[in-house]
Amino acid sequence: MVFRGRGRGGDGPDPEDADGGVTGPVDETAMTFDDELERIGFRPHGSSRRGGRMWVLPFNRYLTFVLHDYRDSVVLTWAFALGEFADERGWRSSMTDLTTAEIYPKTDVKLPLDIEVIGGEITRVLQSLRLDLGAPEL
């Protein structure tokens, strides 16, 4: 998997267990889908409006992925806190309250219960968010 989940406070799970020792290798054959989601940084976040379970991955201070688990498939979406991002850089906008502005995809993506496919979609989203505002071709 190309990416690593990053929480708001660090770079993913702590490699040390509660006793301070380094944990051993993970037996991936015994891992459930929930275990795999937690391993890449997703955390349970209640129920979806349509009855599935919600998982949240705060990738960085501005970007959050949300996964809706419907047992036979998942729906992945994301949101980027554009207002906070711009405000911290001293940028202004014609919007009255830029701090509440978010960008998100036009459509969410339905995926199978496959952690590699989910990781691939997150990587695709990350690549699509790379933007050079000074690029002449814009």
Order of alpha helices (4+ residues) and beta strands (2+ residues): alpha-beta-beta-beta-beta-alpha-beta-alpha
